[in-house]
Amino acid sequence: GQETMIGIAPQYSELNWTGLSFTPEQFKTVTSIDKAAWEEEFKSHDAHFELLSYHMPQELIDTKAALEQRLAAL
């Protein structure tokens, strides 16, 4: 596997593509991380996290923060 922003993901060569017409280029396209899109996604979560923070487990807040840090490092 390969370390990504969201964890470890398999590489193209690690999967069995027998009987499928799916190129390495297609795999790269569907597994790529769009940094700008993820930044917008996290921004859209901010209001919900603030609204629900009283009832939200700290682990979710910590997970979001960790993902944002990993994204910033890209």
N, C-alpha and C positions, 0 to 999 in steps of 0.2 A: 504494500500500500504506500500511499504518498500522503504526507501531512498537508492538510489544507486548513483554511480558516475555520471550517466547521468540524474538523477532526480528520481521521485517516480515511482515505478513499482509495479504492482499487485503481490501478493503472490499466490502460487499455490491454496491455500484454498479459495481465493477470486474469482476464476474463475469457470464457469460452464463447467464441463468436461463431461456432460451427452452425451452418445453415442460415446465418444472418448476413445481410449485406449492410454492414455498418463500419465505416472507415475510421481510421485513427483521427482524421480531421473532424469527422462528425462527432466523435467522442469528445474531442477537445472542445468543440463548440458547446455541447450540452453540459459539460462539467466545468466550464470556466466560471470564474468569480468576477462578476461585474461590480467593481468597487463602488461606483457612483450609485448604482441601483441599491446595493446593500446599505449605503449611507442613508439614502432616502427611506428605506424600509425601517431602519432603526429610529430615524427621526419620527416616523409615523407611530412608533410604539411609545414614544416619550409621554404623550398625554395620557395614554391608557395606564402606563406604569405609575404615573403620578396619581391618577384617580384611584387606582386600586392598591396603592402602596401600603395602606393600612392592613389589608388582608392578604397581601402577596408574600409568599415565602421568600426569605432572604436569598435562598439558593437561586431563584429565578432572576432576581436583581443582580446577583453576582455573575450568573451565566451570561446575561445580557452585557454586562460590563466587560467580561472577559472576551466575548465575541467582538465587541467594539474595539478593544485593544488589539486583537489579532488582525482585524480589518485595517486599522490605522498603520500597522506594520507592513502591510502589502505595498 
